[in-house]
């Protein structure tokens, strides 16, 4: 009998590889490996290097607990990286032919991104800077916390907390002397630095309204002069300079549809040309405060390569900037991140997660379009505790196809009857797919059937599909989900009398709304719900931008919509035993949303528990203390076990 993947194993057992970077000559790969020890609470990260085929792997860093963001110098003779060996962190250089790491500069605030200049003389980096405290001075011991006064609407952000005017800025360090200059000071986040080929300018993304809007800017290295290259009211994700430095290709979304198209801007003139009009894939835009976008690469003067998502899976796409012709040229049933190519564009590397493995490094031969895994970091765990079995199925409703998945225990027996859990993704413009999901794997390998899907409104299916949820939260997407679950329940080994429902963020919204109207579910776990949209409007870090666009306006402008769509209007009817889980420092779906749901269900006489995670952001299941990450997995599993039971 297979050993299930326990919460303890899922949190402490893996040592995933991530952020792989291939050397300019294409012969070696540097990547980070992360390990979480129970006694340490927080994870430690160290750098490794291997040959391109994964052989001769060896650890590079031994000092400090967080060594990350390794980037090759243009010559390939060294890497620069960030480490906390000097608190809070330092920028270091390590010669790759042997020798010790050399500190380039220590910085008083966290460094999040670095980029070498093409001439190898300078390193750009991103770090926070507070104009009210430019030196990053810590408060005196025992001093009262300073009063926080703001006049800006984007004064806080999830996973960062209160910001005031503190924003990330663009800095440049001399690679030899370590002399540092701050180039930007405008009180918006400057992220994703990309040097021009002549090393004279840096293009960067200026993120406003907590990343909900943004534009490309060009910063002159000599004097720090900054000018916008694109309109400031749209959204920008991935971008890259052309080989000649005369153009920048970028993924832009001027209408905030959550489905960008490809554009080209000419920095010298400011002229912008739209290349595609209905891009069928979703370029990898990263995730705010967690991961940077996967920058595209130019193969020549007109062909560009993009890492993008389609139907819940990763692939490489070409886009010809002359005519907008777009085509997928490589892909697997997996989810990837990052995109680093060698100087000659022969090979690229990415980190990979699939339904069979997680935290691996893949090398893609860009000529043969062949992908090969070169690490096996998850094998020691998954050989003992195999992942869930899976199958794909579809439903059709209202002219749309909804792709769906079913996870089953690895020792699945069709003669048994399995309790089934519907798992609903967030967003609402997120998407599920072929990635290794810890919560899903924990449930499925411990005896549950897990059903998940991409109802209308999900991304990676084109603009029309993605936009179907705008103004219709809990409408057609709810009907899609129920139809998916009903189709899954046609299987005789799924027990329709023992149904559970799980969702986080928008999935929490859908869970709360569903159990307030439908009593078919015997147990629910509701994570970080959007429960009362009117109160969420003024307390969430993005509801005044993203929420307004999704909900048709502010509360006074769309009063009836708020009243008829908020789960709070139906929650008093709930009979489903419900566990609510929430980070107490969640600025995206603030903890007050969970509090309102808890009180409403409690007054209605419903069985309900509320698990609160101190200091936890909306992303605490990814970035929080290991104890909290283990607890939420274990608590979720125990809740469903207690109310749905084991396979029979």
N, C-alpha and C positions, 0 to 999 in steps of 0.2 A: 504493500500500500504506500502511495506517495505521501511524503511528509508535507503538510500544508505550509504555505508561506505565512508565518506568524508576524504580528506587528513588530516584534523584536527583531526578527530576521530582516524585515523590509527596511527598518530604520538603521540597524547596526551591521547587517551582514554584507552589504554591497560596498564595493570600492570603485565607483564609476569613473570612467575617463571622460573628459570634456574639453572643450575649447581647443581642439587640435589645430596646429599650425605647421604647414609644410615648408621646408627650407627653400630658398630661392632656386637651388639646383635640383630640387625635387627628390633628394636622396634620403632626407631624414624628417622625422615628425617630432615636434614637441607638443606635449599635452599635459593637462592637470589631472591628478587623481585625488579623489576626496574620500576620506574615511571618517566615520563617526564612532567614537568609543563611548561606551556607557558612562565611564567615569569622567569624561571630558565635557559632556553636554553638547557643546558646539563642535561642528565638524572641523577637521584639519585638511588642508589642501597642499599638495606638493607637486613639483614639476618632474616629468619624466621625458626621456628622449629615446627614440628607437629608429632603426632603419625603416625605409618606406614600407617594407613588407611585414613590419612588426617585430622583426628579429633584433637581437642585441638591445633589448629594452633595459634601461637603467634609470635609477632615480637621480635627479640632479640637485635637489634642494633638501637640506636637513635642518636648517635653522628657521625658527619662526613657525607659526601654525597655519598661516595663510599666505601661500605663494601662488600667484595666479597671473593671468593676462600676459602670458609670454608672447613676444613678437620678435621675429628674426630681423636682424639688421639687413640692409640691402645687399651687403656682401656675403651674408651667411656666416660670417666669422663669429658672431655673438648673438645673444638674445638679450632683450630688455624685459624686465618683469617687475611686478609689484609684490612687496612682501611686508609683513608686519613685524619683521625682526627688529625694526626700529619703530616704536609706537608714534602715531597711529599707523603710519606706513611709509615705505620708502620706494623709490624707483632705483632699480639696480641693473647692472650689465654683467653678463656672464660669458666669458670666452668659451666657445664650443670646442676648441682644440685642447682644453685643459686649463686649469687655473681656478682661482677663487672669484666669487662674485664681488663686484666693486659697486659701492653705493654712489649713484649719480647725484641724488638729492633726497633728503628727508622732507616730507611735506606735512604740515599740521592738520590737514583734513584728508579724507579718504580719496585715493586716486581710483577712478573707475575704468578708464580707457586710455590706451597709449597708441601712438603711431609714429614710426620712424619717418624722417624726411627722406626723399629719394636719394639725396646726396650723402646720407648717413651722418650728417653733422649734428642734427637736432632730433629731439623726441617731443612730440606734442602729447599732452595729457589733459584729461578732464578731472577737475576736482572742485569741490564746493567752495564757495567764497561768500562771506557775509559782509556787506558794506558797513554794517553796524559793528562788526568785530573782525576786521580784515586779517588780523594775525591769528585768529582762531584761539584766543586766550580762554582758558578754562575758568569757570567761576571759582572764587576763593572758597576754601573749605568752610562749611557751615553757613555760607551766605544764603540769603533768601533767593529763591529763583527770580530772575528778572521778570518784570511785568511785560506781557505780550500785547502789543498794540499794532493793529494793521488797518490799512485802508484798501487792500487788494482782495479780490474775491478768491484768488488761488493761493491762499495763505498756508495751506496744508496739503499734503499728498500722502496717500497710503504707502506704507513701507518706509516712509521718511518722517512722518509726523509733522509737527508745526515747522513752517519754513520762514514765515515773514518774508524778507527780501533775500534770504539765503538761497543761492542758486548755483548750479554747476557752471564753471567758466573754463575757457580754453587757456592753457598755459603752454609754454615752450621751454624746454631745458636743453642747454648745450650738452651734447653727449659726452664730452670730455671734461669740461670744467664743472659741470653741474649748475652753472648759473641759470636761474629761472626768471622768466618774464611772464606776467599775466597779460594776455592779449585782449581779452574781452571783459566788459563790466556791466553791460546791459542786464537788467534784473530779470532775465529769462534763462532757462536752462540751455546751455550750449553742449551738444553731445555729438558723438560719431565723427570725430575729426578725420579728414581725408586730405592729404597733401596734393597740391598740383604737381605735375611731373617736373616742373622746373624748381621746386622747393620754395617758391616765392609766396605762395598763398595757401590757405587752408580752407576748404569747404567744410561746413559743419551744419548740423541740424539745430535749429533754434526751436525748442519745444515750449509751447505756451499752454496755459489753462491745463496744467498737469498732464501734458502730453496729448490732450484732445485736439489741439490745433498746433500748427508749426510750419516752418518754412526753411528753405535752404538759405544760408548766408555765406558770403565770401569774406574772409579775414586776411588782410595783408600782413605778412609776418613782420616786415620791417617796422611798421608803425601801429599795428593793431587796428587799423581802419576796417570797419565792418559795414557791409551793405547787403541788403536782402537780394536774393536772386529769384525768388518766387513769391507769389502773393502770401500775405501773412495770415489769412483767414482760412486756409485749407489745411491739409494734413500731408505730411511727407514721411516716407519710411526709408527704404534702401536707396543708395545712390552710388555713383562712381564716375571718376574722371575718364575721359577718352584718352587714348595713348598720346595724342598730340597736345592734350591739355586745352583744346579749344572748345570742348563741350562737356557737359555733365548729364548723364542719363539718370533718371530718378523715377521712383514709383510715387505717384501723387494721387490724392483723393480730394479734389476741391469741393465736392458736395457732401463729404462725410458719409459716404455710402458703405464704408468698411470693405470696399472692393476697389483698390487703386487701378489706375491705368499707367502706362509708361509714357514719359515725357522726356524731352531733351531741352536743356537750356544752354544758351551760348553766353558765358560770363561776360565777354567783352562788350556785348550789345544788350544783354538782358532779354533777348528774344527767346520765347518759350514755344515749342512745337509739340503738340500732342501726337504721340506715335501710335497708340492703340486706342480703340473706342469701346471695346468690351472684352477685356482680357479674361480668358477662361480660367486662369490660375490666380492664386493669392501669393504674391511675393512675400518672402519671409521678412516680416517687419520687426522681429524680436518681441520683447515684452518689457514695458516700461519698468525701470528700477531693477530688472532682473537680467535681461539679455539684449545686446545690441542687434540691429538688423543684420542679415546676411548680405553684405555688399555684393553687387553683381560684378562680373569681369567682362572686359572687352576682348573679344577674340581677334578682332581687326578693327578697321575703321568704321564698321557698320553692324557687325554681329555682336550681340551681348548675351552672356550666360547668366541665368538667374536660378537661385534655389527658391522653389515655390511649392505651394501646397495645392493639391487637387483631390477632392473627394476623400479628405482625411489622411492623405498620404503625401510623402515628400517626393520630389523629382527635380531634375534639371531641365530647364526650359531655355530655348533660344528665342530672342526677339530681335528682329532686324529693324534697326532704327530708321531705315529708309522708307519702308512701306508698312511697318507694324506687324509683319508676319510673325506669328508666335506658334511654337510647337514644342511639345514635350519630347525630349531626346533620351531621357533615362529616368528610371524610377523603380522603387521597390515598395512592398507593403510594409512600410515603416515610417517613422517620423524622425527627421534629422534637424540639426541646428548648426549654425556656423557655416562658413564657406571660404576656405583658404586654398589658393592655387599657387603653383610654382611660377617662376618668372616666365617660363616658356609656355605656360598653360597646357602642359602635358598631363598633369595630375592635380586633383583637388582632394581635400580631406574634409570630413564632417564628423560630428558626433551623432550617434544613432541609438534610437530606442525602437523596439518592435514588440510584438506580442510574444516573442520567444526569447528576448534578451534586452538588456538595458545598459546604458552607459558604455557603449563601445565606440571605437574609432573605425571609420570606413575610408578607404582610398578609392577614388573613382578615376579610372583611366579615361581621360577626356577624348581620346582618339577612338578607342574601341567602345566607349560608353559602357564600361563594365565596372561594377562595384564589388569590392572585396573587404570583408572585415579583417582587421589586422590586430585586434585585441580580443580577449575573451575574459574580461574582468568579472562578468556575471556568471560564468560557467561553474565555478566552485559552489555557488549557492544553488543554482538552478538544476544542477545534476542531482542534488539531494532533494530539493523541493521544486519539482517542475512547475512551470507556469500553467495557467488555465488553457484548456482546449478552446478553440474558437471556430466560429463559422459566420459567414456573411449572409444576409438576406435583405430583400428590399420590399417596400410597399409602394403603392401608387395612390395618390389622392389629389383631386382637383387639378390634374395635369402635371403634377410634380412627383418625381421619384425620391423617396426618402431612404437613404442607405442606412443599414442597421447591422448590429453585431450581437452575437450571443456568446458569452463565456460560460464554460462548464468546468467542473472539477477535472483535474488531470486523470483521475481514476473513475471517470464518468461511467455509470452503469445504466443503460436504457431501461432496465427493469425497475429502477427506483423512481420515486417521485420527488422532484427537487423544488424547494421553495425558490421563488423568483423575485429578483429585485430590479426595478427600473431605475437606471442611473441617468440623470439629466445634466447636460453640460451647462456651463455658464456663458456669459456674454451680454446679450443673447447671441452675439455674432461670433462666438467661439466655435470650435468643432472638435468632435471626437474622431477616433480613427484607430490606427494600428500601433499606437504607442503603448508602452508598458505603464499602466496606471496602478499605483500602489494600492489604493483603496479597492479598485475593481479586482485586482489579483488577490488581495487579502480575503475578500468575500468569496470569490469563485473557488479558490483552492481550499477554502474551509467549508465547502458543502453547498454553496448557493449557485443558482444560475443567475447571471447578470446580463441584462438586456440594456443596450445603449444605442443611440442613433443620432443622426444629424437632421432634425426636423427643419422645416423651412425657417429661414432666418439664420441658419448656420453659414459660416464662411467656407470658402474653398470650392464653391459651386457656381461662381459668377454673380454679377450684380443683382440680377432679377431675383434669384433665390434668396440672396442675403437680405435684400430689402423687404421681403415679405413680412417680417416681424415688426417693422417700424410702425408704430401706432396700433399694433395688434398683439400686444403682450398677452399671452394666455389664451389666444384665439385659435387660429388655424394650427399654430405649432403645438398647442395642447392636443388638438384632435389628431395631429400626426402621431404624437407620442402614444396616445391611447390605442391608435390603430396598430402601431408597431408592437405594443405589448400584446394586444389581442392576437396578432399574427404569430408571435412567438408562442403564445399559450396554446396554439393548435397542436403543438408537440405533446404527445401523451406523457412524456416524462417530466413536464413542468406542471406544478401543482397550482391550479388556479384558485384554490382556497387559501393559499398562503403567499400573498403578494405583498411586497414591500416597495417603498419608493425612497430614493435618495437624490439630493441635489444640493449644490453649493453655489452661492452668489445668484445669478439668474436662475440656476437650477434650484436654489433655495426658494426663490420667488415662485417657480412653477410647482415645487413640492407643496409650499404653503397654500397656494391657490387651489391645487388639486384636492388636497385632503379636506379643504373647506367645502368642497362641492361633491366629492365622490367618496363613498365609504367602502370601496372595494379593498383598500389597503389595510393590512393588519398591523403594519409598523411603518414608521417614517423616520428618517434622519434628515434634518433640515439645517444646512450649513449657511451661515452668514446671509440670511434671507433679505431680499427687498420686500418688506412686509407692508409698510404704509408709505406709499410713494409721495404723498404730500409732505410728510415730515422729513422724508429722505431728501427731498429737493433742496432744503437749506442746510443739510448736515453732511451729505456725502461730498467728497472732493471733486466729483465729476458730474453730479446731477444737474448743476446749473448750466452745463454745456451738453454733454452726451444725453442726459436725461431729458432735457427740453426738446432735443431733436427727436428722441424716440417717443416721447409722450405727447407731442403736439403743442408744447408751450409750458409756461409756468403754471402753478396751480390756479391762479385767478384767471388764466387764459383758457384753461381746459378742465374746469371743475368737474364736469360730468364724466370726462374720461378717467380722471384720477379716482373718482368715487366708484366707478364700475369695474376698474381693473385692479385695484389694490387688493391683495389677499386679506388685508385687515377687514374688508367689508364682508367676507365670507367665513372668517376664522371661527366665529362663535358656533358654527355648525359642525366643527371638527370632532370626530369620534376616534380617529386613528391615534394610538399611542405614539408619541412624538418625542424624539431627542433633538434638541437644538444645540448646535455647536458654533462657537463664535470667539474670535480674537477680541480682546477688550480694547485694543488700540486700532481696530479696523476703521479706516477713514473712507473706505469705498462703500461698504454697506455697514454703517456704524452700528455699534453694539446696541444702541437704542432700538434698532429694528428687531433684534432678537428679544430684547426686553419686552417690547410691546406684544410680540407674538406669545411669549411665555405667559404674560399676565392674562391675555385674552383666552388662551387655551385653559389656563388654570381656573379662571372664573367660569368657563363653560363646563367644567367638570371632567375635562379630558386628562388622561394620563400623560404627563409631560415632565421632562427633565431638561435643565439648562446647564450645559457645560461651558464655562467661560475660561479663556486662556489668557492670563495676565500678560500684558505687553505684546500680545499677538496681533499682527496686522492682518489684512485680508489674505495675505500670502503665508500665514503662519505654518501651514502644512508643508511649505517648501523651505521657508527661511527661519522658522522658529526653533526654540530649543528642542533637542532630540527627545526629551521627556514628553514634551507636548505633542510632537509628531507621533510618537508611539502611542500616547494616551488616546488621541482622537481615532486612530485606527482600531485600537483595542475596544474602545467604548462603542464605536459604531458596530463592530463585529458582535459584541456582547448584546447590544440592543436588538439586533436582528435575530441572533440566536435565541434570545429570551422570548421573543414574540412570534417567531416563525418556525423555530425548531430545526432539526436536522433532516437530511434526506430520509425518506421512509420507503 
